[in-house]
Amino acid sequence: MTNDTTGTTGTAGTTGTTGTTGTTGKTGTTGTDTAGTDTTRPGHRRRRRVARATAAFAVLAGAVAAALTVPAAHGADAEPDLGPNVQIFDPSMSAQEIQGKLDSVFGEQEKNQFGQARHALLFKPGSYDVKANVGFYTQVAGLGLSPDDTTINGQVHAEADWFDGNATQNFWRDAENLAVNPDGGADRWAVSQAAPYRRMHLKGDLQLDDGGWSSGGLLADTKVDGQVKSGSQQQWLSRNTEWGGWTGSNWNMVFVGARNAPAGDFPNPPYTRVDKSPVTREKPFLYVDDDGAYKVFVPDVRKDSTGTSWSSGTPKGESLPLSDFFIAKPDATAEEMNAALDAGKHLLITPGVYHLDAPLKVTRPDTVVLGLGLATLVPDNGVSAMNVADVDGVKLAGLLIDAGTENSDTLMEVGPKDSSANHADNPTSLHDVFFRVGGAGVGKASTSLVVNSSNVIGDHTWIWRADHGDGVGWDSNTADNGLVVNGDDVTMYGLFVEHYQKHQTTWNGEGGRTYFYQNEMPYDPPDQDAWMNGSTKGYAAYKVADSVKRHEAWGLGSYCFFNTNKSVTAEHAFEVPQSPDVKFHDMVTVSLGGTGTINHVINGTGGPSDANSNVANVTEYP
């Protein structure tokens, strides 16, 4: 994502061939930095080895895990040690004390886009008169079993003041599991990628921009009593939401299992509606029960759902005591975490940056790996960050995987190669799991995420080869592919994949489904010869293998901005086999400012998106 300096604006809720916006009524002309949408803009992004060969070591591993776990709290005064970067607030604390801590963390994190600090700011059930401005690498969350157990009378908001109202780099932050009574009746969540607004109850209106450009994002399992105003947001996914109404549109707005989704059909306005979410599991979360014990709630799988999981009562699921978890603090090693996993523990990874000299190995069914405060895993020496066995019901949540300086073949593998088990009754799920190659420094990874297991649910992923920051360049942060899916019947909601040097997404498994896809092609091919797929110009952003017979996708957008050499061309954004059961709905391609060309939207259909016609749409294929 880069700084945007020009824009074309519009009035609330409008659309057009150059991507006019839904804002709060501001107007302007090309070249002004207002709340409009810009198709002339440059786009918007950015140790110890484990050895367990003998039974003796297995015994030692169990002992290590037991020694380093924290027992569940018993009684209201008992508090677990969640490390130095977790702050727990209690209603008995003064508003002044809490506000001081919130302001201190925000002051540190407001502009800290590629820093090392990580924070989780957690509120016990009760009522608080405070305002939480949420900066980089900060999670603000309630500790109730329901969002309504913890009320903020004030704001829980994301602003773009640090970037002159431009929210296109407001990444890596999180608001969860809170009820908010906003000052003045409205709150703001002006964000782009990797910034979930999840399991929230906003008792007012919600604005999704800050007067400048914005390129998000996700609302999930959330209720907004008033209106959601999308403003300049280029694209957005709302999954299992409830609200009083929605206004605004731009290029790709998708509603899945959303009650009261707005009327209108793609591309004018660019609304894609899917009445029910076919299979979901909501993200696990930390909470405090009525006796003051800390637990992790793991929601059950839901089928064909609409609306939130909690607004009609406590959702179905399982509560796990904290004694079942190894609590990893920033000095924890891969050896220690793997020992705990071998001993049957779950992982609660507290905020921090963890350098790994061996992959974390999740081998037991139903294991939970829950990160707090954008906990970050960095694989060193070319290893993977995490490998998951082909077992039932693993839950991975709240993690940022950051590529190391030595190339990793894969950053995360879900199921080994040739996985074949059926997990339909108890799928593995990934929630707010993000990947980054470069940006915070040189990073290299051939492929970021490989899904070999079947029936996996992806619930919001941003898979990003950095386009700005440190260590960025065609020969620096090298990365071929973002996502490769080999398993069957895999479902992805809110799939963001950007800037990889070959296919952004390759889907080889049967029966795959994607609900919302957002992509930017690599900005930086030096010339056409450097970016050829055989005799084809460029690589498709989303490639379904020629052998696949069943695949379906809804609401997909792919953008190009070839700023190193604007003569570079991509032949098409989406490449799929000709099969009656391979179906794509509601696709858009955009040449941002006419800087480069996408000849066709899907196969040889639609387009071009180029200097003469920035935006192209295809409603149905075939």
C-alpha positions as CSV (number, residue, x, y, z in Angstrom):
1,M,0.0,0.0,0.0
2,T,1.3,3.4,-0.9
3,N,0.4,7.0,-0.2
4,D,-2.5,8.3,-2.3
5,T,-2.5,11.8,-3.5
6,T,-5.3,12.1,-6.0
7,G,-8.9,11.1,-6.0
8,T,-12.3,11.4,-7.6
9,T,-15.2,11.8,-5.2
10,G,-18.9,11.3,-5.2
11,T,-21.9,11.4,-3.0
12,A,-23.2,8.8,-0.6
13,G,-23.8,5.4,-2.0
14,T,-23.1,6.1,-5.7
15,T,-21.2,3.9,-8.1
16,G,-19.8,4.3,-11.6
17,T,-17.4,3.0,-14.1
18,T,-14.5,4.8,-12.4
19,G,-15.4,3.7,-8.9
20,T,-17.2,6.6,-7.3
21,T,-17.9,6.2,-3.6
22,G,-20.4,6.2,-0.8
23,T,-19.1,8.9,1.5
24,T,-20.7,11.4,3.8
25,G,-21.8,13.7,1.1
26,K,-18.5,15.4,0.3
27,T,-17.8,16.3,-3.3
28,G,-14.6,17.2,-5.1
29,T,-12.6,16.9,-8.3
30,T,-9.8,14.8,-9.5
31,G,-6.5,15.8,-7.8
32,T,-8.0,16.7,-4.4
33,D,-7.5,14.6,-1.3
34,T,-11.1,14.2,-0.3
35,A,-13.3,11.3,0.7
36,G,-13.7,10.1,-2.8
37,T,-12.5,7.0,-4.6
38,D,-9.5,7.2,-6.8
39,T,-8.9,5.2,-9.9
40,T,-5.8,7.4,-10.7
41,R,-4.2,6.5,-7.4
42,P,-1.3,4.1,-7.1
43,G,-3.2,1.5,-5.1
44,H,-3.1,0.8,-1.5
45,R,-0.7,-1.7,0.1
46,R,2.1,-3.1,2.1
47,R,15.0,-20.8,17.5
48,R,16.1,-24.1,18.7
49,R,15.5,-27.3,16.7
50,V,13.2,-29.9,18.1
51,A,14.4,-33.4,18.6
52,R,12.1,-36.0,20.1
53,A,13.6,-39.2,19.0
54,T,13.4,-41.0,22.4
55,A,10.9,-41.8,25.0
56,A,13.1,-40.1,27.6
57,F,12.7,-36.8,25.7
58,A,8.9,-37.3,25.6
59,V,8.9,-37.5,29.3
60,L,11.0,-34.4,29.5
61,A,8.7,-32.6,27.1
62,G,5.7,-33.3,29.3
63,A,7.6,-32.0,32.3
64,V,8.6,-28.8,30.5
65,A,5.0,-28.2,29.4
66,A,3.6,-28.8,32.9
67,A,6.2,-26.5,34.4
68,L,5.5,-23.6,32.1
69,T,1.7,-23.6,32.1
70,V,-0.4,-21.4,34.3
71,P,-3.3,-23.0,36.2
72,A,-6.8,-21.7,35.6
73,A,-7.9,-18.9,37.9
74,H,-10.1,-20.0,40.9
75,G,-11.9,-17.1,42.4
76,A,-12.4,-13.5,41.4
77,D,-9.0,-12.3,42.6
78,A,-6.9,-15.0,40.9
79,E,-5.2,-13.7,37.7
80,P,-3.2,-15.6,35.2
81,D,0.2,-14.3,34.1
82,L,-0.4,-13.3,30.5
83,G,3.0,-11.7,30.1
84,P,4.2,-8.1,29.9
85,N,2.1,-7.0,26.9
86,V,-1.4,-7.8,28.1
87,Q,-3.3,-5.2,30.2
88,I,-6.4,-6.4,32.0
89,F,-8.9,-3.7,33.0
90,D,-11.4,-4.2,35.8
91,P,-14.6,-2.0,36.5
92,S,-13.2,-1.2,39.9
93,M,-10.3,0.8,38.2
94,S,-10.8,4.5,37.7
95,A,-11.7,5.8,34.3
96,Q,-8.6,8.1,34.5
97,E,-6.3,5.2,35.1
98,I,-7.7,3.1,32.3
99,Q,-7.7,6.0,29.9
100,G,-4.1,6.8,30.6
101,K,-3.1,3.3,29.7
102,L,-5.2,3.3,26.5
103,D,-3.7,6.7,25.5
104,S,-0.2,5.5,26.2
105,V,-0.5,2.4,24.1
106,F,-2.1,4.3,21.2
107,G,0.6,7.0,21.4
108,E,3.2,4.3,20.9
109,Q,1.3,2.4,18.2
110,E,-0.4,5.0,16.1
111,K,2.3,5.2,13.5
112,N,4.2,2.0,14.4
113,Q,3.4,0.2,11.2
114,F,6.4,-2.1,11.1
115,G,7.5,-2.0,14.8
116,Q,8.0,-4.9,17.2
117,A,5.6,-3.9,20.0
118,R,2.4,-5.9,20.4
119,H,-0.5,-5.2,22.8
120,A,-3.7,-6.8,24.1
121,L,-6.0,-4.5,26.1
122,L,-8.7,-6.6,27.7
123,F,-11.8,-5.5,29.6
124,K,-13.4,-7.7,32.2
125,P,-17.2,-7.7,32.2
126,G,-18.7,-4.5,33.4
127,S,-19.1,-0.9,32.2
128,Y,-16.4,1.6,31.4
129,D,-16.4,5.3,30.5
130,V,-13.4,5.4,28.2
131,K,-12.3,5.9,24.6
132,A,-10.1,3.3,23.0
133,N,-8.3,4.5,19.8
134,V,-6.8,1.4,18.3
135,G,-3.4,1.6,16.7
136,F,-1.1,-0.9,15.0
137,Y,-0.6,-4.4,16.5
138,T,-3.3,-3.7,19.2
139,Q,-6.2,-5.9,20.2
140,V,-9.0,-4.3,22.2
141,A,-11.4,-7.0,23.5
142,G,-14.0,-7.8,26.1
143,L,-13.7,-10.7,28.5
144,G,-17.3,-11.6,28.7
145,L,-19.0,-14.7,27.3
146,S,-21.3,-12.2,25.3
147,P,-20.3,-8.9,23.8
148,D,-23.1,-7.3,25.9
149,D,-21.3,-8.4,29.1
150,T,-18.7,-5.6,28.6
151,T,-19.8,-2.1,27.7
152,I,-17.7,0.8,26.6
153,N,-19.5,4.1,27.0
154,G,-17.4,6.1,24.7
155,Q,-15.6,4.7,21.6
156,V,-13.6,1.8,20.3
157,H,-12.4,3.3,17.1
158,A,-9.7,3.4,14.3
159,E,-8.8,6.7,12.8
160,A,-6.4,7.7,10.0
161,D,-5.2,11.1,11.5
162,W,-1.6,9.8,11.3
163,F,-1.9,9.6,7.5
164,D,-4.0,12.7,6.8
165,G,-7.3,10.8,6.7
166,N,-5.9,8.1,4.4
167,A,-6.9,4.7,5.9
168,T,-5.3,2.5,3.2
169,Q,-2.5,1.6,5.6
170,N,-4.5,1.0,8.7
171,F,-3.6,-2.6,9.1
172,W,-3.0,-5.1,11.9
173,R,-5.5,-4.1,14.6
174,D,-8.5,-5.8,16.1
175,A,-11.7,-5.0,18.0
176,E,-13.6,-7.9,19.5
177,N,-16.4,-9.0,21.9
178,L,-17.5,-5.6,23.2
179,A,-20.7,-3.5,23.3
180,V,-20.1,0.2,22.6
181,N,-22.4,3.1,23.4
182,P,-20.7,5.7,21.1
183,D,-20.3,9.3,21.9
184,G,-22.7,11.3,19.7
185,G,-24.4,8.2,18.4
186,A,-21.6,7.1,16.0
187,D,-18.2,5.4,15.9
188,R,-15.6,4.9,13.3
189,W,-13.6,1.9,12.1
190,A,-11.5,3.3,9.2
191,V,-9.3,0.4,8.2
192,S,-8.0,-1.6,5.4
193,Q,-6.6,-5.2,5.6
194,A,-6.0,-7.4,8.7
195,A,-8.2,-5.2,10.9
196,P,-11.2,-7.3,12.0
197,Y,-14.2,-5.8,13.7
198,R,-15.6,-9.0,15.1
199,R,-18.2,-10.1,17.6
200,M,-19.1,-6.5,18.4
201,H,-22.4,-4.8,19.4
202,L,-22.3,-1.1,18.4
203,K,-25.3,0.7,19.8
204,G,-25.3,3.5,17.1
205,D,-23.9,4.1,13.6
206,L,-20.6,2.9,12.2
207,Q,-18.5,4.8,9.7
208,L,-15.9,2.8,7.7
209,D,-13.7,5.6,6.4
210,D,-12.0,8.8,7.7
211,G,-12.6,11.2,4.9
212,G,-9.8,9.9,2.7
213,W,-9.3,6.6,0.9
214,S,-9.8,3.2,2.5
215,S,-9.5,-0.3,1.4
216,G,-10.8,-2.9,3.8
217,G,-12.1,-5.0,5.4
218,L,-14.3,-7.3,7.6
219,L,-17.3,-7.1,9.9
220,A,-18.1,-10.6,11.3
221,D,-20.5,-11.9,13.9
222,T,-21.4,-8.2,14.6
223,K,-24.5,-6.2,15.3
224,V,-24.8,-2.5,14.6
225,D,-28.0,-1.0,15.9
226,G,-27.9,1.9,13.5
227,Q,-26.5,2.5,10.0
228,V,-23.2,1.2,8.5
229,K,-21.7,3.8,6.2
230,S,-19.0,2.3,4.0
231,G,-17.8,5.7,2.6
232,S,-14.8,5.4,0.4
233,Q,-14.2,1.7,1.1
234,Q,-13.2,0.0,-2.2
235,Q,-14.4,-3.5,-1.0
236,W,-15.8,-5.0,2.1
237,L,-17.1,-8.4,3.5
238,S,-19.9,-8.5,6.0
239,R,-20.4,-12.0,7.3
240,N,-23.1,-13.0,9.8
241,T,-24.0,-9.4,10.6
242,E,-27.1,-7.6,11.7
243,W,-27.8,-3.8,11.4
244,G,-30.3,-1.1,11.0
245,G,-29.1,-0.5,7.4
246,W,-26.2,-0.1,5.1
247,T,-25.3,2.8,2.8
248,G,-22.4,3.2,0.3
249,S,-20.6,1.2,-2.3
250,N,-17.6,1.2,-4.5
251,W,-16.2,-1.8,-6.4
252,N,-17.0,-5.0,-4.4
253,M,-19.2,-5.1,-1.4
254,V,-20.2,-8.7,-0.3
255,F,-22.8,-9.7,2.3
256,V,-22.9,-13.4,3.4
257,G,-25.4,-14.5,6.0
258,A,-26.1,-10.8,6.7
259,R,-29.5,-9.8,8.0
260,N,-30.9,-6.7,6.3
261,A,-28.3,-6.6,3.5
262,P,-28.9,-3.7,1.2
263,A,-31.0,-4.0,-2.0
264,G,-29.4,-3.8,-5.4
265,D,-27.4,-6.1,-7.6
266,F,-23.8,-6.2,-8.9
267,P,-22.4,-4.2,-10.6
268,N,-24.7,-1.2,-10.1
269,P,-24.5,-1.0,-7.1
270,P,-21.7,-3.6,-6.7
271,Y,-23.5,-5.6,-4.0
272,T,-23.2,-9.4,-3.8
273,R,-25.6,-11.1,-1.4
274,V,-25.5,-14.7,-0.3
275,D,-28.4,-15.4,2.1
276,K,-26.7,-18.0,4.3
277,S,-23.2,-18.8,5.4
278,P,-23.0,-22.5,4.5
279,V,-20.5,-23.6,7.1
280,T,-18.8,-21.4,9.7
281,R,-17.1,-21.6,13.1
282,E,-16.6,-18.3,14.9
283,K,-13.2,-17.4,16.3
284,P,-12.3,-18.8,19.7
285,F,-11.9,-16.1,22.4
286,L,-10.6,-15.7,26.0
287,Y,-13.2,-14.9,28.6
288,V,-13.8,-14.8,32.4
289,D,-16.7,-16.8,33.8
290,D,-19.0,-15.9,36.7
291,D,-16.6,-17.3,39.2
292,G,-13.7,-15.3,37.9
293,A,-12.0,-18.2,36.1
294,Y,-10.3,-17.6,32.8
295,K,-11.3,-19.8,30.0
296,V,-11.3,-20.0,26.2
297,F,-14.6,-20.4,24.4
298,V,-14.5,-22.5,21.3
299,P,-17.7,-22.1,19.2
300,D,-19.3,-25.0,17.4
301,V,-19.6,-25.2,13.7
302,R,-22.8,-23.6,12.3
303,K,-24.5,-24.6,9.1
304,D,-26.6,-22.4,6.8
305,S,-26.5,-19.5,9.3
306,T,-27.7,-15.9,9.2
307,G,-27.0,-13.1,11.7
308,T,-24.7,-13.3,14.7
309,S,-24.0,-16.3,16.8
310,W,-24.8,-14.5,20.1
311,S,-27.6,-12.0,19.7
312,S,-30.3,-14.7,20.4
313,G,-28.4,-16.2,23.4
314,T,-25.2,-18.0,24.3
315,P,-23.9,-19.8,21.2
316,K,-23.2,-23.5,21.3
317,G,-19.6,-24.4,22.0
318,E,-17.0,-25.6,24.5
319,S,-15.3,-23.8,27.3
320,L,-11.7,-24.8,27.9
321,P,-10.0,-24.0,31.2
322,L,-6.8,-22.0,31.0
323,S,-5.0,-25.0,32.7
324,D,-5.4,-26.8,29.4
325,F,-3.2,-24.2,27.7
326,F,0.5,-23.5,27.6
327,I,0.8,-19.7,27.9
328,A,3.6,-18.6,25.6
329,K,5.3,-15.3,26.5
330,P,7.7,-13.5,24.2
331,D,10.8,-15.4,25.3
332,A,9.1,-18.8,24.6
333,T,11.0,-21.1,22.1
334,A,9.7,-23.4,19.5
335,E,11.1,-26.3,21.6
336,E,9.0,-25.3,24.6
337,M,5.8,-24.7,22.6
338,N,6.2,-28.0,20.8
339,A,6.8,-29.8,24.1
340,A,3.6,-28.4,25.3
341,L,1.7,-29.5,22.2
342,D,3.2,-33.0,22.5
343,A,1.9,-33.1,26.0
344,G,-1.6,-32.4,24.8
345,K,-1.7,-28.7,25.7
346,H,-3.3,-26.0,23.6
347,L,-1.4,-22.8,23.0
348,L,-2.3,-19.3,24.1
349,I,0.4,-17.0,22.5
350,T,0.5,-13.7,24.2
351,P,1.5,-10.5,22.4
352,G,5.1,-10.4,21.1
353,V,7.4,-11.4,18.2
354,Y,8.5,-15.0,18.4
355,H,11.5,-16.2,16.4
356,L,11.3,-19.9,15.6
357,D,14.2,-22.2,14.8
358,A,11.7,-25.1,14.1
359,P,8.1,-25.2,13.0
360,L,5.4,-25.4,15.6
361,K,3.9,-28.9,15.0
362,V,0.1,-29.3,15.7
363,T,-0.5,-33.0,15.7
364,R,-3.5,-33.6,17.9
365,P,-7.2,-33.1,16.9
366,D,-9.1,-30.2,18.4
367,T,-6.0,-28.3,19.3
368,V,-6.5,-24.5,19.8
369,V,-3.7,-22.1,19.0
370,L,-4.9,-18.6,19.9
371,G,-2.8,-15.5,19.6
372,L,-3.5,-12.3,21.5
373,G,-2.5,-8.8,20.3
374,L,-1.4,-9.9,16.8
375,A,1.2,-12.3,18.2
376,T,3.8,-12.7,15.5
377,L,5.7,-15.9,14.4
378,V,9.0,-15.4,12.5
379,P,10.5,-18.6,11.1
380,D,14.3,-18.4,11.0
381,N,16.8,-20.3,8.9
382,G,14.3,-21.2,6.2
383,V,11.9,-23.3,8.3
384,S,8.2,-23.2,8.3
385,A,6.3,-21.4,11.0
386,M,3.6,-24.0,11.6
387,N,2.7,-27.5,10.3
388,V,-0.7,-29.0,11.1
389,A,-1.4,-32.7,10.8
390,D,-4.4,-34.0,8.9
391,V,-6.6,-34.3,12.0
392,D,-10.0,-33.0,13.0
393,G,-10.9,-29.7,14.4
394,V,-7.8,-27.7,14.8
395,K,-8.4,-24.0,15.4
396,L,-5.8,-21.4,14.6
397,A,-6.6,-17.8,15.4
398,G,-5.1,-14.3,15.9
399,L,-1.7,-14.8,14.4
400,L,0.7,-12.9,12.1
401,I,3.2,-15.1,10.2
402,D,6.2,-12.9,9.2
403,A,8.7,-14.4,6.7
404,G,12.3,-14.6,7.8
405,T,15.3,-13.4,5.9
406,E,16.2,-16.9,4.6
407,N,13.7,-18.3,2.2
408,S,11.0,-20.7,3.6
409,D,9.4,-23.1,1.1
410,T,6.1,-22.7,3.0
411,L,5.2,-20.4,6.0
412,M,2.3,-22.6,7.1
413,E,1.0,-26.0,6.0
414,V,-2.4,-27.3,7.0
415,G,-2.2,-31.0,6.5
416,P,0.8,-32.8,4.9
417,K,1.0,-33.5,1.3
418,D,-1.5,-36.1,0.1
419,S,-3.8,-35.6,3.0
420,S,-7.0,-37.6,2.4
421,A,-9.2,-37.7,5.6
422,N,-12.7,-36.3,5.5
423,H,-13.2,-33.6,8.2
424,A,-16.7,-32.5,7.3
425,D,-18.1,-33.1,10.8
426,N,-15.3,-31.3,12.5
427,P,-13.2,-29.1,10.2
428,T,-10.0,-27.2,10.9
429,S,-10.5,-23.5,10.9
430,L,-8.3,-20.4,10.5
431,H,-9.5,-17.1,12.0
432,D,-7.7,-13.8,11.5
433,V,-4.5,-15.5,10.4
434,F,-2.3,-13.2,8.4
435,F,0.9,-13.6,6.4
436,R,3.6,-11.0,5.5
437,V,6.6,-11.3,3.2
438,G,8.8,-8.2,3.6
439,G,7.8,-4.7,4.9
440,A,9.3,-5.1,8.4
441,G,12.6,-6.1,6.7
442,V,13.7,-8.5,4.0
443,G,11.5,-11.6,4.0
444,K,11.4,-14.5,1.6
445,A,9.0,-17.4,1.2
446,S,8.1,-19.4,-1.9
447,T,4.5,-20.0,-0.7
448,S,2.8,-18.5,2.3
449,L,-0.1,-20.9,3.0
450,V,-0.7,-24.4,1.7
451,V,-4.0,-26.1,2.6
452,N,-3.8,-29.9,2.0
453,S,-6.5,-31.0,4.4
454,S,-10.1,-31.2,3.2
455,N,-13.0,-29.2,4.7
456,V,-10.9,-26.4,6.1
457,I,-12.7,-23.1,6.8
458,G,-10.7,-19.9,6.3
459,D,-12.3,-17.1,8.3
460,H,-10.4,-13.9,7.2
461,T,-6.9,-14.1,6.0
462,W,-4.6,-11.4,4.5
463,I,-1.7,-13.0,2.6
464,W,0.6,-10.2,1.7
465,R,3.9,-9.8,-0.2
466,A,4.8,-6.2,0.9
467,D,4.6,-3.4,-1.6
468,H,6.0,-0.8,0.8
469,G,8.2,-0.7,3.9
470,D,11.7,-2.2,4.3
471,G,13.2,-5.0,2.3
472,V,10.8,-4.5,-0.6
473,G,11.8,-5.1,-4.2
474,W,11.4,-7.6,-7.1
475,D,14.6,-9.3,-6.1
476,S,14.3,-8.7,-2.4
477,N,11.1,-9.9,-0.8
478,T,10.7,-12.8,-3.2
479,A,7.5,-14.9,-3.0
480,D,5.9,-17.0,-5.8
481,N,2.5,-17.8,-4.4
482,G,0.2,-16.6,-1.6
483,L,-2.3,-19.5,-1.2
484,V,-2.3,-23.0,-2.6
485,V,-5.4,-25.2,-1.9
486,N,-5.0,-28.9,-2.5
487,G,-7.7,-30.2,-0.1
488,D,-11.3,-30.8,-1.2
489,D,-14.3,-28.9,0.0
490,V,-12.3,-26.0,1.4
491,T,-14.3,-22.8,2.2
492,M,-12.8,-19.3,2.4
493,Y,-14.5,-16.2,3.7
494,G,-12.7,-12.9,3.4
495,L,-9.7,-14.0,1.4
496,F,-7.2,-11.2,0.7
497,V,-4.0,-12.1,-1.3
498,E,-1.7,-9.5,-2.8
499,H,1.4,-8.8,-4.8
500,Y,2.9,-12.3,-5.2
501,Q,5.2,-12.8,-8.1
502,K,3.3,-15.7,-9.7
503,H,-0.2,-16.9,-9.1
504,Q,-1.7,-15.2,-6.0
505,T,-4.0,-18.1,-5.4
506,T,-3.9,-21.6,-6.9
507,W,-6.9,-23.9,-6.2
508,N,-6.3,-27.6,-7.0
509,G,-8.9,-29.3,-4.7
510,E,-12.5,-30.1,-5.7
511,G,-15.5,-28.4,-4.3
512,G,-13.8,-25.2,-3.2
513,R,-15.8,-22.1,-2.3
514,T,-14.7,-18.5,-1.8
515,Y,-16.9,-15.8,-0.4
516,F,-15.2,-12.4,-1.2
517,Y,-11.7,-12.2,-2.8
518,Q,-9.5,-9.1,-2.9
519,N,-6.3,-9.0,-4.8
520,E,-3.7,-6.6,-6.1
521,M,-1.2,-8.0,-8.6
522,P,2.5,-7.3,-8.0
523,Y,3.3,-3.6,-8.5
524,D,6.9,-4.2,-9.4
525,P,7.5,-6.5,-12.5
526,P,10.5,-4.7,-14.1
527,D,9.2,-5.6,-17.6
528,Q,6.9,-8.0,-19.4
529,D,9.6,-10.6,-19.9
530,A,10.1,-10.9,-16.1
531,W,6.4,-11.7,-15.6
532,M,5.4,-14.3,-18.1
533,N,3.6,-17.6,-17.4
534,G,5.0,-19.5,-20.4
535,S,3.6,-17.7,-23.4
536,T,0.9,-16.0,-21.3
537,K,1.3,-12.4,-20.2
538,G,1.4,-12.4,-16.4
539,Y,-0.1,-14.7,-13.9
540,A,-3.8,-15.0,-13.0
541,A,-4.7,-13.6,-9.5
542,Y,-6.9,-16.7,-8.9
543,K,-6.2,-19.9,-10.8
544,V,-8.5,-22.9,-10.6
545,A,-6.6,-26.0,-11.9
546,D,-7.6,-27.4,-15.2
547,S,-8.5,-30.7,-13.6
548,V,-11.1,-29.3,-11.2
549,K,-14.7,-30.0,-12.0
550,R,-16.5,-28.3,-9.0
551,H,-15.7,-24.8,-7.7
552,E,-17.7,-21.7,-6.9
553,A,-16.8,-18.2,-5.9
554,W,-18.7,-14.9,-5.1
555,G,-17.6,-11.3,-5.1
556,L,-14.0,-11.2,-6.5
557,G,-11.9,-8.1,-7.2
558,S,-8.4,-7.9,-8.7
559,Y,-6.5,-4.7,-9.3
560,C,-3.3,-3.8,-11.1
561,F,-0.8,-1.0,-10.6
562,F,2.3,-1.7,-12.5
563,N,4.2,1.4,-11.3
564,T,7.7,0.1,-12.1
565,N,6.8,-0.4,-15.8
566,K,3.2,0.6,-16.8
567,S,3.5,-1.2,-20.1
568,V,3.2,-4.5,-18.2
569,T,0.0,-6.5,-18.9
570,A,-1.9,-9.3,-17.3
571,E,-3.8,-11.4,-19.7
572,H,-6.6,-12.1,-17.2
573,A,-7.3,-11.9,-13.5
574,F,-9.2,-15.2,-13.1
575,E,-8.3,-18.4,-14.9
576,V,-10.7,-21.3,-14.6
577,P,-11.5,-24.6,-16.5
578,Q,-14.6,-24.8,-18.7
579,S,-16.9,-26.9,-16.6
580,P,-20.6,-26.4,-15.8
581,D,-19.9,-26.7,-12.0
582,V,-17.1,-24.2,-12.0
583,K,-19.1,-21.0,-11.4
584,F,-17.9,-17.4,-10.7
585,H,-20.3,-14.6,-9.6
586,D,-19.7,-10.9,-9.6
587,M,-16.1,-10.1,-10.6
588,V,-14.4,-6.8,-11.0
589,T,-10.9,-5.8,-12.3
590,V,-9.4,-2.3,-11.9
591,S,-6.4,-0.6,-13.5
592,L,-5.6,1.9,-10.7
593,G,-5.0,5.1,-12.5
594,G,-4.6,3.3,-15.8
595,T,-1.2,2.2,-14.6
596,G,-1.0,-1.1,-16.4
597,T,-3.5,-3.4,-18.1
598,I,-5.6,-6.4,-17.3
599,N,-6.8,-7.6,-20.7
600,H,-9.7,-9.8,-19.5
601,V,-11.6,-10.3,-16.3
602,I,-12.0,-14.1,-16.5
603,N,-10.4,-16.3,-19.1
604,G,-11.1,-14.4,-22.4
605,T,-14.2,-12.7,-21.1
606,G,-14.6,-9.1,-19.9
607,G,-12.2,-6.2,-19.9
608,P,-10.0,-4.6,-20.5
609,S,-9.1,-2.6,-17.5
610,D,-6.5,0.0,-18.7
611,A,-5.8,3.7,-19.1
612,N,-8.9,4.2,-21.2
613,S,-11.4,2.1,-19.1
614,N,-10.2,1.6,-15.5
615,V,-13.0,-0.7,-14.3
616,A,-14.4,-3.9,-15.9
617,N,-17.1,-6.1,-14.5
618,V,-18.4,-9.6,-15.3
619,T,-21.5,-10.7,-13.4
620,E,-21.7,-14.5,-14.2
621,Y,-19.2,-17.0,-15.6
622,P,-19.8,-19.2,-17.5
